[in-house]
Structures are given as structure tokens and as C-alpha cells.
């Protein structure tokens, strides 16, 4: 009865198993292993979706670059209103010649003829009067066609757009590798929190029975009250650890759900424990390749360097001449009124080729070329620094994995010895040869050894996940032996 009361007190102190946790352990829970978690994350995580969209966007950018080489068709419509018409002057020396019949012209037309005659007269002073040309309203409508024939910078821009697509694809791969790394470590963290929680619960259950036995022996006068108090303090000291492990378990679960793109309210049940990975640790072949051929950061640096190199070449091509063809077919109407139905539209068309040879633009092309050259040197130096850091990371993860494997073997032996030691101290205490302090110390040794064992497995798995990320390996989680 007292054991049941103690269990109820523990559940109240820990906040109990929350309703969400109870649901998660029910039939409606989403049961996942590592492979399932990776599959869901890679299909539902927003970062991966954004990276895939970026690839599609770069593909459209490449098509746009190709479009610059094709003919450009534009419909043109223009209206101009003359505020002050242009005055035209003709120097003399030409003369109109012949006589003019005044009966065939109106008074206004005679004035124009007289003015024109003065303009073309041999007397220069009379030609200074000039006359105004054009009409007040000018309408233009038609088709404008242009097509680049020789524009080297456009060709280089297409090459850059192809590299840009490859860079976007590599960034998408990098986002997947990074997401897989985060999912693996979050999954392992959740397993570690769950295993720690189970260890503390198991220890609490064992210590509860211990306390009950000590109380019965105290009533029989076999042990002192000090033993009861010590056992009770030992039991209650486990509650903060249980609370902390439970809280860590919930945090790890929320983080895993976030990486998987799931709603935090969806019940989740993680299958397995860290102990399931123990045998696979020693069967896995750890790669020792440090060439970084598949590392995403190095590949991105190489693609960025290729992009900068093509940008440098494009800056050189800014000095090259360009050839563009144009064709215009227009209709034009000039009028002084707004009687649209009476307008006369005259066709106007041209076909031409424009040759542009760059000469001088204030040194902009030269300075842009120098900037591109410096950028190439910067990327080269940055790549060396990144490569050194990645090789150091590989070495550190390799050493951590080897150390964790040694710790696992040592912890297994420590757990076994701690359990034997606990059994011995328990027998000594029951026979009156040992003390309650020795029993508590032995029980604590079991708890610490089991936690160290699971922490060593977690350290190995986390280091392996980091190593796979640095090496740019495909997403292949460590398999669990059935």
C-alpha cells in the first residue's frame, strides 16, 4: 500500500504522465523510426521546399538568358503634340525659277509661296526669315524588331546561368544533408532523454521497494531510523533528475517535430532505444576519406569560383564590339485637328545594323575587370581556410567516434560490475555487515554507469552524423540489427 502511495506522490511531483504523453503511447500515435523521420523531414521541411523552389527559379533565369538571343518584337504607339514647331532656313543660290499664276492660289497660299521664294532666293538676307515645318499632332504606330547578332557578353551570361543552376542544386543538396544531420542528432537526443528517463524511473521503483523493506525492518527493530531517513532522502533526490529528463525528452520531441515539419500537437512515439544501436556501432565501416570530394561546402566554393571566373571573362568581353540588327515598320499621321476619321496614315519602315565599339566610359570596364580578378583570389584563399577547417572537423569526429566506442565497452563492464557490487552490498546490509550508505552508493554507481553507457552511444552516433555531414555522404542512417 505504501509503495502505491509513493508512486502516486512521484506522479504528482513529476506532473504525472501528461495527457499528450498518454495519447502518444496510445494507438493513435505516429510511431516512427529514424528512417521514417528522415523521409518525413525531407518531404515536409520548409527549408528543403524552398531550396527546391530556388532550383526552379534558376532554371527560369537560364531560359530568360537564352531569350536575350532571340528576336525582340515590340508594338509601338506614340503621340506628340507640338508646342512650338520647328523653323527651317535655306540659304539662297537655288532660285525657284518660272512665273507664278496668282489666280491658282489663295491668299494664304500666296504668302507661303512668297516666303519660300525668299528662302530660296539668291539674296542671303531674304533667306533669314525661314518658315515653320510640321503639324501640331503627330501619331506613330507600328512594329519594332531587334535581334542581337554578335553580343559576346550575352553568350557568357548563358554559361553563368548554367553554373547558377548547378550552384542552386548543390545548395539544395546541402540543405538536405544539413537537415538529415539535424534530424539524426535530434532523434538520438530524444532516445537519450527517453532512456535516461527510463533509467531514473527504474531506479525510483527499485529504491521505493528498498524503502518499503527498510521501513518494515525498522518496525521490527532490526535497523535504525537513520536508515529509513537515508533511504527516503535517496528516493526523493531522484525526483529532480526524473523531472529534468522528462523535460529534456519533451524538448527533444518538439525539436524533432519541428524538423519534420509536423504540428507540435500531433502525438509521436519514437521506436527503439540507444541500446539497439550498440551492435551496429562495431559493424559499421567508418570511412577515412578526407579528400572532401563530396563535401557540399567545397563544391559550392568551386561552383562560386567557376561563376566568378566566368564573370571575369564577361568583364573582358565588355571591351568587345557588338552587332545588333533592327527593323521598324511604322505608320505615321500628322494633323492640326482631332478629326480622326479624316486622318491620312503614311507607312514608314527601316532596316539597319548597328555596330557598337566600346572606346572609353570613364574607366568603368577596366575597374570592374580588376574587381572580378580580386574576387577570384579571395575565393581561392577562402577555400583553403574552409578546407583546413573541414579536415580538422573530420579528424575530431573520427577521434570522438573511436573514443566513444572505447567508452561503450568500458561502460558495459562498469554496469555489470556495479550490479554485482549492488547485490553484494544488499546482502551485506541484510546480514547486518553493511550500512545503508554503502547500499545507496552502490545504487548510485549503477545509475551513473547506465547513463554513461547510453551517453557513450549517443556521442558515437552524433559524431558519426557530423562526420557524414562533413564528407557529404548520401542520407543513409545507421541500420539497427533486429
Beta strands, then each sheet from edge to edge (+ up, - down):
strand 1: 30-32
strand 2: 72-81
strand 3: 87-88
strand 4: 131-132
strand 5: 137-150
strand 6: 268-270
strand 7: 322-335
strand 8: 346-356
sheet 1: 1+ 6+
sheet 2: 2+ 5- 7+ 8-
sheet 3: 3+ 4-
end
